[in-house]
Amino acid sequence: MFCYGYIRIVPFQSQIFHFFKFFSVFVCLQGSDNELKAEKEGVSDSESKVDSGVPEVPVPPDDTPEVLNKALSGLSSRWKNWWVRGILTLAMISFFFFIIYLGPMVLMMIVLCVQIKCFQEIITIGYSVYHSYDLPWFRTLSWYFLLCVNYFFYGETVTDYFFTLVQREEPLRILSKYHRFISFALYLTGFCMFVLSLVKKHYRLQFYMFGWTHVTLLIVVTQSHLIIHNLFEGMIWFIVPISCVICNDIMAYMFGFFFGRTPLIKLSPKKTWEGFIGGFFSTIVFGIMLSYVMAGYRYFVCPVEFNNDSNSFQVDCEPSELFQLQDYFLPSMLESVTGWTTVRLYPFQIHSIALSSFASIVGPFGGFFASGFKRAFKIKDFANTIPGHGGIMDRFDCQYLMATFVNVYIASFIRGPNPTKVIQQLLALRPDQQLYIFNSLKAHLTEKGLLPALEEAAAA
C-alpha cells in the first residue's frame, strides 16, 4: 500500500487476488461436498466415470497458407516448420511495430482483443471436452463472467486515469461512485444463474467448469489488465518486457534447433538446455541494447496521460532520472579487461537486466505450464489461429506471467508518490474536508520551517 501524506491508497489488485482465491476454495469445497452427496445417493460407478472422464479435444486441421505449402513442399517437415514459423514470426513482429507506431490507445485495444481471443481459446477447449454432456448455459455464463470482470477492472482504470473526465460527466460520475456495488451485483446475478443451471448427476462436472471459467479469468483477464497498467507507466515498460519475451522465445528456438542435444523438461520434449542458456544470454544483451535506444525518446519513457482539453492521450514530460545518462564505475575485474574506468548508462538499462533475466529464466515456465495443460487434454496447440505457432494463447502464455512481474517490479522498486492522484482525490472531498487537510498541511509545513521560505520566495 502507498501513503501520501494523510491519504491512504490501497491497490485494488490485491483485493481481486483474494477474491479469486476465495472462489477457488469455494469450488473445491463444493466439488468435495457433491462427491459425498453422490455417494450417499447411490450414484453408480458408471455415472462417476462419465462425470470425471476427459475426452480428447478434436485436433484442428492444418491451416498453413497454400502458397507456403507449395513453396516449401520439397523440404522435410522439420525445415518446413522452421520456415513457416520464421516467416510468420517476421510478420507478427512487423505488426507489433505498426501498432506501436499507432500509439497507446491502439495498443490498449489490441491488448483487450488478445485477452478476449485467449479467453475464447481456453473456454472452447472446455466446451469441446464437455459439450456432449449438454451442460446448460456453460458458454453463456463464461462470457457473462468475462464481461463482469472486465467491467470491474476497466471501471477502476477509467476512474483512476480519467478522473477529471469522470467528474465532468454526470452519468460517469454516478457509475464511478457506485462502481464496486454494480460490479458485485453483476457477478451475483451470474452466480445465481449458475446455481439455477445445476443439473442432477452433473453437479460435480458443472462445478469443475465453474472453476475452469474463474481460473481462466484469473490467468487471462487479470494479467492483461496489468499489461495496460504497465503501459500507463510509460510505453517502455510495455515494449521492453514483451520484446524480451519474444527475443527469448526466438533465440531459444534458434539455439535449440541448431545446437540442442540435452532435453530440458519432460513437459516440453523439444526444449533443450542449449536453447535455454543461449536464449538467456541473448535476451540479456538484447534487453540492454533495446533499453539504451528507447530510453532516449520521450515518446517511450513518459507516462501515458489523458489530456482533458484535447480529449486524447499525450506522452510528453521531463524524463525522470531513470532515463538520464549517468556515469557508473566499473568493478576492478571488468576495468582490467576493458580498460575503462567508467561507463555511461541509463539507469533503466540496469533494471532491464532484471526484466531480461525474468523473461528468460522464469518466463518459460509460463510456457511449460501451458504445455502441461495441453498435454492433459492431448492437444498440440490451443488453436490454429497462426500457422506454425498455434493459437494466440500459445504466443502469450509467457507474456501474462511477465506482465505480473513487471507490475510488481514497478510497484516495489520504481513507482513513488504521485501528487497528481493525491490532488484528484482531494478535489473529490467535501469543502470542509479539503479545508481540514489544508490547515493540517499548512501546520506541518510551518513546523518544518518550509512555509516561510516558500512565502518569501513567492513574494520575491
Solvent accessible surface area in square Angstrom, and as a share of the most:
residue,aa,sasa,rsa
1,M,135,0.60
2,F,47,0.20
3,C,88,0.53
4,Y,23,0.09
5,G,78,0.75
6,Y,142,0.54
7,I,26,0.13
8,R,146,0.53
9,I,38,0.19
10,V,58,0.33
11,P,44,0.28
12,F,20,0.08
13,Q,23,0.10
14,S,49,0.32
15,Q,76,0.34
16,I,10,0.05
17,F,67,0.28
18,H,117,0.52
19,F,62,0.26
20,F,5,0.02
21,K,130,0.55
22,F,124,0.52
23,F,19,0.08
24,S,47,0.30
25,V,86,0.50
26,F,44,0.18
27,V,17,0.10
28,C,89,0.53
29,L,114,0.57
30,Q,52,0.23
31,G,7,0.07
32,S,61,0.39
33,D,59,0.31
34,N,16,0.08
35,E,65,0.29
36,L,102,0.51
37,K,102,0.43
38,A,31,0.24
39,E,129,0.58
40,K,173,0.73
41,E,115,0.51
42,G,59,0.57
43,V,45,0.26
44,S,52,0.34
45,D,111,0.57
46,S,69,0.45
47,E,52,0.23
48,S,41,0.27
49,K,147,0.62
50,V,80,0.46
51,D,10,0.05
52,S,57,0.37
53,G,30,0.29
54,V,75,0.43
55,P,59,0.37
56,E,112,0.50
57,V,16,0.09
58,P,92,0.58
59,V,123,0.70
60,P,57,0.36
61,P,106,0.67
62,D,113,0.59
63,D,61,0.32
64,T,18,0.10
65,P,60,0.38
66,E,109,0.49
67,V,118,0.68
68,L,26,0.13
69,N,36,0.18
70,K,143,0.61
71,A,79,0.61
72,L,18,0.09
73,S,86,0.56
74,G,78,0.75
75,L,78,0.39
76,S,64,0.42
77,S,95,0.61
78,R,129,0.47
79,W,94,0.33
80,K,57,0.24
81,N,60,0.31
82,W,46,0.16
83,W,114,0.40
84,V,6,0.03
85,R,46,0.17
86,G,32,0.31
87,I,70,0.36
88,L,32,0.16
89,T,22,0.13
90,L,123,0.61
91,A,54,0.42
92,M,57,0.26
93,I,44,0.22
94,S,69,0.44
95,F,108,0.45
96,F,26,0.11
97,F,129,0.54
98,F,112,0.47
99,I,9,0.05
100,I,15,0.08
101,Y,174,0.66
102,L,81,0.40
103,G,8,0.07
104,P,13,0.08
105,M,98,0.44
106,V,47,0.27
107,L,0,0.00
108,M,19,0.09
109,M,93,0.42
110,I,46,0.23
111,V,13,0.07
112,L,51,0.25
113,C,76,0.45
114,V,24,0.14
115,Q,0,0.00
116,I,69,0.35
117,K,65,0.28
118,C,0,0.00
119,F,0,0.00
120,Q,61,0.27
121,E,3,0.01
122,I,12,0.06
123,I,3,0.02
124,T,56,0.33
125,I,5,0.02
126,G,0,0.00
127,Y,76,0.29
128,S,23,0.15
129,V,2,0.01
130,Y,20,0.07
131,H,95,0.43
132,S,83,0.54
133,Y,34,0.13
134,D,122,0.63
135,L,24,0.12
136,P,48,0.30
137,W,117,0.41
138,F,24,0.10
139,R,122,0.44
140,T,85,0.50
141,L,11,0.06
142,S,2,0.01
143,W,89,0.31
144,Y,46,0.17
145,F,3,0.01
146,L,8,0.04
147,L,117,0.58
148,C,5,0.03
149,V,9,0.05
150,N,21,0.11
151,Y,64,0.25
152,F,31,0.13
153,F,1,0.00
154,Y,46,0.17
155,G,17,0.16
156,E,26,0.12
157,T,7,0.04
158,V,60,0.34
159,T,43,0.25
160,D,49,0.26
161,Y,41,0.16
162,F,29,0.12
163,F,25,0.10
164,T,61,0.35
165,L,40,0.20
166,V,2,0.01
167,Q,74,0.33
168,R,122,0.45
169,E,76,0.34
170,E,89,0.40
171,P,88,0.56
172,L,64,0.32
173,R,86,0.31
174,I,80,0.41
175,L,80,0.40
176,S,25,0.16
177,K,140,0.60
178,Y,107,0.41
179,H,11,0.05
180,R,110,0.40
181,F,147,0.61
182,I,48,0.24
183,S,9,0.06
184,F,115,0.48
185,A,41,0.32
186,L,59,0.29
187,Y,15,0.06
188,L,78,0.39
189,T,68,0.40
190,G,0,0.00
191,F,50,0.21
192,C,65,0.39
193,M,54,0.24
194,F,12,0.05
195,V,70,0.40
196,L,140,0.70
197,S,8,0.05
198,L,49,0.25
199,V,57,0.33
200,K,134,0.57
201,K,119,0.51
202,H,39,0.17
203,Y,77,0.29
204,R,45,0.16
205,L,0,0.00
206,Q,8,0.04
207,F,13,0.05
208,Y,93,0.35
209,M,5,0.02
210,F,8,0.03
211,G,13,0.12
212,W,38,0.13
213,T,4,0.02
214,H,8,0.03
215,V,71,0.41
216,T,5,0.03
217,L,0,0.00
218,L,50,0.25
219,I,50,0.25
220,V,0,0.00
221,V,0,0.00
222,T,1,0.00
223,Q,23,0.10
224,S,1,0.01
225,H,1,0.00
226,L,4,0.02
227,I,12,0.06
228,I,5,0.03
229,H,11,0.05
230,N,5,0.02
231,L,0,0.00
232,F,7,0.03
233,E,40,0.18
234,G,0,0.00
235,M,0,0.00
236,I,0,0.00
237,W,7,0.02
238,F,9,0.04
239,I,8,0.04
240,V,0,0.00
241,P,6,0.04
242,I,20,0.10
243,S,13,0.08
244,C,0,0.00
245,V,10,0.06
246,I,48,0.24
247,C,16,0.10
248,N,13,0.07
249,D,55,0.28
250,I,54,0.28
251,M,58,0.26
252,A,23,0.18
253,Y,61,0.23
254,M,63,0.28
255,F,63,0.26
256,G,19,0.18
257,F,23,0.10
258,F,89,0.37
259,F,124,0.52
260,G,15,0.14
261,R,183,0.67
262,T,64,0.37
263,P,94,0.59
264,L,36,0.18
265,I,49,0.25
266,K,190,0.80
267,L,69,0.34
268,S,10,0.06
269,P,84,0.53
270,K,178,0.75
271,K,91,0.38
272,T,19,0.11
273,W,115,0.40
274,E,52,0.23
275,G,3,0.02
276,F,40,0.17
277,I,87,0.44
278,G,10,0.10
279,G,0,0.00
280,F,52,0.22
281,F,126,0.52
282,S,26,0.17
283,T,0,0.00
284,I,28,0.14
285,V,86,0.49
286,F,71,0.29
287,G,0,0.00
288,I,53,0.27
289,M,123,0.55
290,L,37,0.18
291,S,0,0.00
292,Y,109,0.41
293,V,90,0.52
294,M,9,0.04
295,A,3,0.02
296,G,51,0.49
297,Y,127,0.48
298,R,115,0.42
299,Y,83,0.32
300,F,41,0.17
301,V,6,0.04
302,C,0,0.00
303,P,57,0.36
304,V,2,0.01
305,E,89,0.40
306,F,36,0.15
307,N,39,0.20
308,N,45,0.23
309,D,140,0.73
310,S,69,0.44
311,N,90,0.46
312,S,52,0.33
313,F,41,0.17
314,Q,68,0.30
315,V,27,0.16
316,D,94,0.49
317,C,42,0.25
318,E,130,0.58
319,P,23,0.15
320,S,63,0.41
321,E,126,0.57
322,L,31,0.15
323,F,17,0.07
324,Q,79,0.35
325,L,64,0.32
326,Q,67,0.30
327,D,82,0.43
328,Y,62,0.23
329,F,163,0.68
330,L,33,0.16
331,P,79,0.50
332,S,92,0.59
333,M,142,0.63
334,L,78,0.39
335,E,65,0.29
336,S,92,0.59
337,V,116,0.66
338,T,63,0.37
339,G,61,0.59
340,W,153,0.54
341,T,74,0.43
342,T,53,0.31
343,V,38,0.22
344,R,131,0.48
345,L,46,0.23
346,Y,24,0.09
347,P,17,0.11
348,F,0,0.00
349,Q,6,0.03
350,I,82,0.42
351,H,39,0.18
352,S,0,0.00
353,I,73,0.37
354,A,35,0.27
355,L,0,0.00
356,S,0,0.00
357,S,30,0.19
358,F,32,0.13
359,A,2,0.01
360,S,0,0.00
361,I,76,0.38
362,V,59,0.34
363,G,1,0.01
364,P,17,0.11
365,F,115,0.48
366,G,10,0.10
367,G,16,0.15
368,F,10,0.04
369,F,132,0.55
370,A,4,0.03
371,S,21,0.14
372,G,22,0.21
373,F,50,0.21
374,K,25,0.10
375,R,125,0.46
376,A,66,0.51
377,F,22,0.09
378,K,132,0.56
379,I,18,0.09
380,K,166,0.70
381,D,40,0.21
382,F,16,0.07
383,A,21,0.16
384,N,47,0.24
385,T,60,0.35
386,I,21,0.11
387,P,18,0.11
388,G,31,0.29
389,H,10,0.05
390,G,5,0.04
391,G,0,0.00
392,I,29,0.14
393,M,11,0.05
394,D,8,0.04
395,R,60,0.22
396,F,52,0.21
397,D,24,0.12
398,C,24,0.14
399,Q,9,0.04
400,Y,6,0.02
401,L,69,0.34
402,M,2,0.01
403,A,5,0.04
404,T,35,0.20
405,F,49,0.20
406,V,1,0.00
407,N,17,0.09
408,V,84,0.48
409,Y,23,0.09
410,I,1,0.01
411,A,34,0.26
412,S,70,0.45
413,F,142,0.59
414,I,48,0.24
415,R,69,0.25
416,G,38,0.36
417,P,103,0.65
418,N,52,0.27
419,P,93,0.59
420,T,78,0.46
421,K,48,0.20
422,V,24,0.14
423,I,94,0.48
424,Q,34,0.15
425,Q,73,0.33
426,L,43,0.21
427,L,121,0.60
428,A,62,0.48
429,L,59,0.29
430,R,141,0.51
431,P,108,0.68
432,D,85,0.44
433,Q,61,0.27
434,Q,61,0.27
435,L,106,0.53
436,Y,153,0.58
437,I,30,0.15
438,F,118,0.49
439,N,77,0.39
440,S,24,0.16
441,L,87,0.43
442,K,96,0.41
443,A,62,0.48
444,H,78,0.35
445,L,41,0.20
446,T,71,0.41
447,E,151,0.68
448,K,127,0.54
449,G,43,0.41
450,L,92,0.46
451,L,31,0.15
452,P,63,0.40
453,A,57,0.44
454,L,101,0.50
455,E,102,0.46
456,E,122,0.55
457,A,71,0.55
458,A,89,0.69
459,A,93,0.72
460,A,121,0.94
